[in-house]
Amino acid sequence: MSAAGAPGGALRHVLMLAGTIGPRKTGTEADRRAADYVRGEMESAGLSVTVQDVPLVTYGEGERSVNSRNVIGRLEGSSPDTVIVAAHHDSRNAAVPGANDDASGVAVLLEVARRAAGRPHRLTYEFISFCAEEEGLLGSREFVAQADLTPVRAVIALELVGRGDLLVAPVPRPPALWAQELLLRATRDTGVEGVAARPLWSIAPRFLSLPYSSDHEPFLERKVPAFLLSGTYPAWGYHTVEDAVSGVRERALERAVRVVDDILNNLEQAPLDPGDDPHYLPLTLFGRGILVPSTALTFVSCAALLGFCLLVLRRVRVVAAPRAIAETIRVIIVASAATALGLAGMFLSETLMERLHHVRYPWMAHQGLHLVQGGAWTLVTGWLGLNLFRRIKPTVEPGPYLAAAFLVPVLCVVTALRAGWPELAVFMAWPVAMFLASLFVESTGRKLALGLAAAAPLTTLLTPEDYRTLIELGGVSPPTPILFGSVFLLAMPFVLYVAHVASFQDCLHSRFWWWLSGRRVGLAALIVSVALAGANAVLTAYDYRHRQVIRVRQRVDVQARRATAMVRSLDTLRGVRLRAPGLRALDPDATTDRLDVPFPAERVGFEAGAVPGDGGEETVVTTELKAPIPTDRISYVFTSRSGFRVPGRGDALRHQYTFVEITPRHDPVGTFRLLVPNGGDLSVELKADFEDDLLGMDAAADGPRVFVYQATVEGSRHLLGTR
């Protein structure tokens, strides 16, 4: 805060862009005001500013009318080597304020530029605020198409940095090693907190295609080293009206400024080595992020396998004996039943909560409490599994339990290494190594401690917050049987290992195991579980910090005179209602419901006509769209079997031409001049997109929910010639 109490630093820019100016849909007056503001701030910081107009973008068989501009601030250095820092000043549509996406990125860019301008620097810097990112990266693609990228050494794109943890975003590909190194080094230099180095965000995009990107992608396509620095964020605040100034944290902005500024300082001191290791693993140990190279991961995995093989060779006569094999099989059968029974509590407790709340994800708002409840119920069913195991224990010899405990981890390590995934192999190689280490200690307490150490890496693989993000933003929601099977396979080796330790004489007859399987422990666990279930039954599944997103997709086919709507969510639609007259109630237990809506003949319509122009072949096409709200974007697709030409676009004969206008317009009238040969045919198809409630369905709900509307009007007309 400034001395007068007004916000200063990066937050000042967010307040101006997302607050005073507001939503900044590409091509609007607000978009132009945002570009002017960025230009003025760059000039006041001492940058040399140029504006790159982006009036029209050509692609394939058509064009897009953009009517916006990129703002480029340049700081010349003693070296031509250039580092680009980029963000985008447009917002999703004319209703979304775009505070975090991406006024926050522009704000950080401006403050870093101000710092860089105030000190000597060897490198040349370009600070670019791109336009039309939300329209398909049009501004950055136009810049890349026109610019000489030869001197560019690195590109840092900034987006959604106004809240959550800071990370190298895993889009459109897994984070590069060099980018992670830059971020973690800057974290150590500045001492900031809230920087994520979690393995999931490097592993998941190697197997999943995440449908997100940003302005660094066009640079990557041209083989320029680039990455996106982003923050974690809730799904209900992404591309919705909730992306307001109130959701941006000043502390997060200042953290991003310090980190990016330090990255630039580090690039000044040493040239960037863009070499990559596609299978490295980021980890957080004792609050500090580290990067483990794939060579180390492979070494650990192979060493664990080698140790296992040596153990098998040493005890091959014992292991291969028919009696030992039979005992191991019995151990696996009994342990499987006990493990399944023990894990059932976690899943049964959430099934109970789903039935009580009538939702698929009752834990969204209170993950911690639900996790504790799941653990408590696991203790209850685990107590039952322990008693089952004690009564039908297949053997009192420790060996068969340890042999069975090795099976799943060793198979997983071999499979992962053969597939070329050392980053996955190491998560099961570590338990193998710990199990082997336990053979060299005598104390059962130390053996149990090694078992706990073996499980520790698995706890870093997927946090509750990561799981929620995978569901909400990644669309990953495995069915319960698959989830249960995965947890079962991970837990089974550790259950067997504990049984192995419990089979030693000093542990087998200890009072602790008898106490643990006693009725008092089971009853205490049951009481705690019931109390936690009661607390979670009272708490709501969603609150105003974790809201449910409801998407309403409307479609109007003018030609068929038909209107439909699709209401969908990741969770159930219970409590969601449509207040417009004549619409049926939604299925409360469904996640998706499709409705036929009365055709809005008086509110929506499309007409088109063609008349001869001034020249011999010139044809003037006029289109008129009637709609109750402004368009978000509108596409005109002209087709012809005989072919036509577009004036000013070359002499080639076309059979299709698409023109897209992304500036919002109310009841738009389009006029097009085409050169159609005498006797030729011509048709036009229209597709208009809206980001509001086109059909007036007036959706409402009980509780904290966010509605996102998308609508499409489609129509076609045959203008010339025979069909």
N, C-alpha and C positions, 0 to 999 in steps of 0.2 A: 504494500500500500504506500502511496505517496504521502508526503507530509500533510497534505490537505485532507487525507482520508480517502481520496479517489483511487481506484485500482490502477496500478502501474505495471510495467513490464509486459509480459506476453498477454496477461489477462485483459489488458486495455484493448488490444487488437481483437480479441474474441468478442468483447462487449460491443465493439463497433461493428464488426462484420456480421455477427449472428444476432445481436440485439438491436442496435440502431438501424442498420441496413436491413437485416432480417434474411428471409429465404432468398437465395441467389440463383434461381434457375437460369441456365445458360441462355443468353440472348435477351434477357430482360433488362430493364433499367437498373434493377438492384445488382445484377451481374456487372454492369458497366460501372456503377458506383463503387463496387468492391474493387474492381481493377484500378480505378482512379485512386482509391485509398491506398492500395498496396504501392502504386507508383509513387505517390507522395511520400509515404514512409520510407521507401528505398532512397529517394532523392535526399530526404532530410538526414539519412544515415551516411550520406556521402558516396552512394553508388552511382555508377553511370547507367542510366536506365533507358532501355529501348522497349517499344511495344510492338509485338508481332500480331498483326491482324489475322484472324482466322474467319474470313467471311463464308467460305465454301470449302467443303472437303469432298474430293472425288474418291470413289471406291467402286471397283468392279464395273457393274452396269448402271451406276447411278451417282448421285451427288447428295450431300447433306448441307443444308443451309445452317451455319453455326452462328454467325454474326456476333462473335466474341473475340477475345484477344488474350494472348500470353503476355505477362509482364516479366521482363528479364533485367535483373540488376547485376552489373558486372563490377568486380574489383580486380584490376590488373595487378599481377604480381611480376616479380623479376623473371619468372619461368613461364613458358607458355602452357606447362602442364596444368590442366584444369580439373577442378572438383565442382560438381553441380549439386546443389541442395534444392530440392523441389517440394512443392505442395500444390494444392489446387484451391481456387477461391470460389468455385461454384458449389451449390448444394443440390441435393437429390431432385427436388421439384419446388414448385412455388408455395408449398405448405411447410416444408421441412426447414427449420432454421439453420441446420448444418453447423452447430457449435463445435461439436467434436469432429465431425466429418464435413469440411476439413478446415474450419476457422482456426482450430487448435494448431494444425500443421503450419498454416500461414503465419500465425502468431509466433511460433517458435522460429520459423525461418527468418522473420523480420528482426527478432531480437538477436539471433546468431549473426545475421548480417551486420547489425549495428556493432556487435563486439568485434567481428573480424575487421571492420573498417577502421577500428580504433587502434590497431596494432600493426607492426610491420609483418609482411607475409611474403613468402617465396612463391607460393602457388597462386594461380589465377582462380578466382571464385566466380561462379555464376549462381545467383539465387533466383529461381524461376517460380513464379506463381502461374500454374497452367490453368487454362479454361477447359470446360467441357469434359472433365474427367468422368463425370457421372453419365455422360452420353456415349461412353465407349473409348475413353482415353484419346479423344479427338485432338485436344490441344497438344499433348505431348507427342502424339504421332505426327502431327504437322511440324512440330519443332524438329523432331528427329529426321524427318524427310528433307528438311531444308538446311539443317546445320551441318557444319564440318565437325564430326565427332573424333577426328584423329587425335587432338590433344587431350581429350577427356580421359582422365585416369579413374574416376569413380563417380557414381551418382548415388545420392542419399535422398530417398523420397520420405516424406513425413506425412503421416495420416493417423487420425484417432489417438493423438498423444495427450489428450486432455484428461484422461482418467485411467485407472487400472495400472497393471504392471507393464513395463516397457520391454519390448522384445523385437527381435528380427522376425518379421512376419513370414510365415511359411507359404507365401504365394508369389508367383504362380508355380513355384518349385520350392523344395526344401531350402532352408537358410544355408547360405554358403559359409564355409569355415572361416574365411577371411573376414566376413561381415560380423560373425559372432565374436571373433577375436577383437575386432575394433570396439564393439559394444562393451565387452567385459573388461577390456583394458581401460576404457573411459570410466566404467563403473568403479574400478579400483582407484583410479586417479582422483576422481571427484568424491568418492565415499558416499554416493547416493544410494538409497535403498529403493526396493520395488522394481528391480530389473530381473526379468525371468530368464533362467537357463534350464528349462525343463525338457527332458528327453522326448516327451510326447510330440512337441511341436517341430522336432526334427525327424521323428520316425513316421508320424501319421501321414504327412504329405508324400512320403515315398511309396505309400500304398493306396492313398485316397486322393481323389482329384477335388480340391477345394475350389468352389466357384467364386473366387474373389481375385482381384488384382488391383494394381494402382499404376501411377505414372512412371514407375521404373521399368515396367515390362517392355515398352518399345526400345529402351536402351539395351535390355538383355537380348532382345531379338537381333540387335546389331552387334552383339558380342562385346558390349561395354560393361565392365563390372558395375553392378548396381544392386541395391537392396532397399527394402521398405522397412523403416523404423516405425513401429506402431505400438499402440497400447491395447490391453485387453479391455473388453467392453461388453455390456449386456445386450442380448439380442433385441430387447424391446426398445433400446435407444439407437438402433442402427437403421437408418433410412426411415425413421418415423418422426412424427411431430414432437416426440419426447426428446429429440436431440437438440435440447435448448441450452442456454447459457448456464442454467442452474445445475446441469449435469457435468460441467467442466470444473476441474479442481486446479486452483492456482499453483499448488505445490507440485502437481504432476507436470504442469507447463514449465515451471522453473527447473524441474529435474531434467526434462527433455532438453531445455536450452543448455544446461551445463554439460550434458552428455554429448550433444552434437558439437558444441564448441570445443570440447576436449578431443573429439574425434578429428576435427579439422587441425588442431594443434599437433596431434600425433602424426597425421599425414604430412604435416610440414617437416617433421623431424626425420621421417623415414619413408621411402617410396612404398606404395602399396604392392604387396605380393598377392595377386589374385588367384594363386594356386588353390585348388579345392581338394577336399577329402570327402567324397560323397557318403562315407559311412562313419564319420566321427560321431561322438555322443556327448551332448552337453549335460552336465550334472550340477546340482547345487549341494555343496558340502559345507556344513557349519556356516550357512548364510553366504557363502561365496561361490560364484559360478566358476566352473572349470570345464575344459574341453578335452575329452579323451580321444586321441587319434585312433583310426581304425587299426593301425599296426599293433597298438597296445591292446585293443579289444580282441584282436585275433590271437595275440600271444597268450593272453589270459585264458581264452577259450581252449586253445590247443594245449596249453599246460595242464588245464583241468582234465581234458580228455586223456592226455598222456599219463597223468597220475592215476586215473581210473583204470586205464589199460594195464599199467604196472601192478595195480592191486589185484586185478583179475588174474594176471599171469602168476602172481605169487600164490594166489589161493585157488587156482583153477581146479585142483582136485576136489576141494571142498565144495566150491560153487557148482561144479558140473555133476556132482553126485545126484543120483535120482532122488534120494531122500531130501536133499537141500532144495532141489527144484520144486518138489511137491510141497514142501513147507513154504517156499516163497510164493507159490501160487495161492495156497490157503491164506497166507498173510495178505496178499493183494485183495482177495475176495472180501475178507472180513474188514480190512481197513477201508475198502471202498464203501462198504455199507455204513461203517461208522462215520466216515468223512461226509458222505451224502446226508446222513442224519444230522450231523453237526452243522453243516452249512444251511440246512433247510430253514433254520430259525431266521436267518438274515432275509431270505426271500419271502418267507411266510409273513413276517412282520410287515414288509412293504406291501404285500398283497392285501393284508388286512387294512392298511392305511388307504390303499387304492379304493377298496370297497367303501370305506367310511366317507372318504372325500369325493368319490366318484370321479377321480382323475387318474391319468396314467403316471404322473410324476408328482406324488404327494410331498416330495422332499425339496422341491425347487427353492422355497423361501427359507427353509431351516435345515440345511444340509448337515450341519454339525450334530444337531439333536437327533435327526433320523439316523445318522451314522452310529451314534451312541446307542440308540434303540436297537439297531440291527446287531451291534456287537453284544448287547445284553441278551437278546433272543438267541443269538448264536451260542452264548454261554449256556442257556437253558437246553437247547438241543444238543450242544456239545457235551453237556453233562449226561444226557441220555445216551449219546454215542459212546462216551467213556465207560458207562456202566455196561452197555452192550459188549464193548470190546473186552472188558474184564471178565465177563461171564463166558464168552466163547473165544477167548484168546487162543489162537492156533498153536502157539509155541512160546516157551519162555526163553528161548535162545535169542540173543541180540542179532546174530548174523543175518537171518532171513529178512528182518525188518530193514536193515541197512542196505542189503542187496536190492530189495524192492524200492527203497527210497531213491536209489541211483537211476532207476530205469527211465522215468519221465524226463528228468533234467538232461541225462546223457542223450536220449533220442532227440530232444529239442535242440541241443547244441549241435549235434551232427547234422540235423536237417537244416538249421539256420546257416551253418558254415558252408554246406554244399550249395545252398541257394545264394551265397555271397552276401549274407546279412550278419556281419560280426556284431553290429549294434544290438541285435536281438539275441544272438548266441550268448553274449556275456551275461545277460540277466539270469540264464540258467547255468552258465559255467561257474558263476560265483557260488551258488549252493553246492555244486559238486566239489569245489575247492574246500569249502567249509566242512562238508561231510568228511572229506579226506583228512583234513586237519584234526578232526575230532578223534581220529584213531591214534593220535600221538599224545593225547591228554588222558589222565586217569580219572580226574574228578568229574562226577556226573553234573555238577553245577557248571563247570566250564564247558562240558559237552553241550548242555542246554544253551549256554551263552553263545556258542558257535552256531547253533541252530537259529537263534534269533538274528545273529549277524548275517546268516545266509539269506534270510528273508528281507533284510533291510533294503537292498536295491529295488525290490519289487514295489515298495511303498512309494518310490520316487517316480514310477512309471506313469501313474495315473492318479491325480488328485481329484477330490470331489468337484472342484471348480473346473478342472479340465474336462471331466466327464459331462458336466452340464454344457460347457461350450461345444463339445463334440455333438451333443444332441441338438442344441439350439441353432448353431451356426454351421456345423458340419453335416447335419442331417443324418448322423450316425446313431441309430437306436437299435441295438441287437435284440432279438427276441429273448425272452426269459430263458428258454432251454439252452440257447447258445451261451448266454451270459453265465448261467449256472454251470454249464459244462466247462467253460474257460476257468472260472474260479475253482472248480473242483480239481482240474488238472494242475493248477498252480498250488493248491493247498495240500493235495495228496502226498507229495514227497515229504512235506514238513510233518504231517501227521505220522507218517511211517518213521521219520527220524525220531520224533518224540517217543514213539513206541519202542524204538531201538534203545534209546537212553533209559527208558523206564524198565527195560528188561534186565539191566544190570542188578546184581544182588543187593547192593547198598541202596538202590532206588526201588527195587521191586517190592521190598517189605517195609518201606518207609511209611511213617504215619501220614506224610503229606498226601500221598496218592490215595490212601484210604479216606482221608478227610475230604479230598477233592471230589471223590465219588460219593460222599455221604449225602444224606437227605437234607441236612441243614444248608449246604452249599446250593443244592438244586432249588430248594424253597426260596432262599435269599435271591438267587438269580431270577426266579420267576416273579417275585414281588417287585424287584427293580424293573423288570421288563414290562410288567403290567402298568406300573406307574409312568414309565416313559411313553408307553403306548397311549395312555390317557392324556398325557400332556400334548403329544403330537396330534391326537384326535381333536383337541380343542383348537390348536393353531391352524391357520389357513395354509393351504398349499402354496398360494401366491400372495405377495404383499406388494406395497408400492416401491420396494427396492428390487423386487423380482416379479415382473409382470408377465402375464400370458399374452402372446401376440396372436391376434385373430386376423386372418387375411380373407378379404372379400374380393373375389375375382368375378367381374361382370363382363358379359359378352352380348353384343347386339348385332345380329345379322340383318341388315336392312333388306337385302335381296330376298331372304327367306321369311322376313317379317317375324323373327323369333328372337327372344331375349332369355338368357339363362344366367344363373349366378352360382358360383362355387364358394362355399364358406368352409375354410379349413384352418386347422391349427395343429401343432404338435401334440396338444392335449385334447381332452374331450371338450365338446361344445356346450356342456351343461351350464346353464345360466345365461347363455347368449340368446338374444331374441331380436327379431326384425319387426320394427314398429310400423312399417309401411302397411297400409291396408291391402288385403287380398293375398297375403303371403302366408303359407303354412308355417307351423312351428318347426324348428330344427330338431333333429334327432339328438337328444342330450348326451347319449353315450358314444356318438360317432366323433371321429376327428375330422371328417370331411363329409359335407352334405351338399348335394346338387339340387337346385331348384329351377323350375320353369317360372319365369316372371312375365306378367302381362306386357305385350309389346308396346313401347312408349311412342305410338305413332304421332302424337301431337308434340312431342318434345325432341325426337331424334329423327333425322332424315338425311338423305343424300341424293343430290341431283347433279347431272353432268351433261354438257352439250358441246357440240363442235360446229363451227361456222368457218367458211373460207376466209383467209386472211388477205393481206395486201398482195403477196406474190402468187405465182401460179400454183405452187405446191403447198404454200403455207396454210396451215389449219390452226385456228385459235380454239383451244379447249378451255372451257370454264367449268369449274366444279364448285359446288356449294354444299357445305355440311352444316346441319342444324343440330345443336346440342345445348343442354341447359347449363353447362359449365365449360370453361376454357379447355382446349386440348393441352396435353403435355408434349406430345409429338404427333406428327401426322405424316403418313407415307402415301405417295401416289405412284402406282406402278402402271406404266403404259406398255401394252403388248400389241404386236402386229405380226401376222403371218407373212404379209407382203414386205414389211420393213418400213422404216422411216428414219429421218435424220433429225438431230437436235441442233438448231442454229448456234453457231459459236462453239460447237463441241466436235468439230471435225466433219469430214465428208463420208465417214463410214456409215453404211446402212445398218441400223439397229433393229432388233426384234423385241428388245425390252429396254426400258429406261425407268429408273426409280429416282424419285426426288423426295427427300425427307426434310421436313421443317421441324426444328426442335424448339422454336420460340412459341410460348403459349399464345393461342389465339382463340377468341370467342366467335363462334359461327364463321369459320374461315371460308373465304372465297379465293379459289386458286385460278390463276390464268396462265396458260402455257401455250407457247408457239412451237409447233412441230411441222416438219416438212414431210408430208405424206404424198406419195405419187398418186396420180389420178387413178381412181378405181381401187386404191388400196384400202385395207381395213385397219381399224384402230379400236382398242378397248382400254378402259381405265379401271383399275381396282384401287380402292381407298382403304387404308387401315389407320384409324385414329386412336391413340392411346390417351388415357386420362388417369390421373392420380387422385381421384376423389370419387364421391358417391354419385355416379352418373344416373343411376336408376332410382335414387331417393329411397333406398332400402332402410335407412336410418337404423343401423345396427346399434344395439346397446347391450350391456351386460352388468351383472352383479359382481362387484369386486374389481380388483386392479387388473384391467385388461387394456391393451392398446390395439386399435383397429387400423389396418392398413388396407386402403382401397386401391384396386387397379381395375380399369375398365377398357374395353376395346369396342369400337364400332367398325364394322366391316361392310363394304358395299361395292358393287361393280356396275358398270354401264358399258354397253356396246355403242360406240360412237359412229363408226363409218364402216361401210362395206357389209358383206353378208357374214353371218356367223359361221 
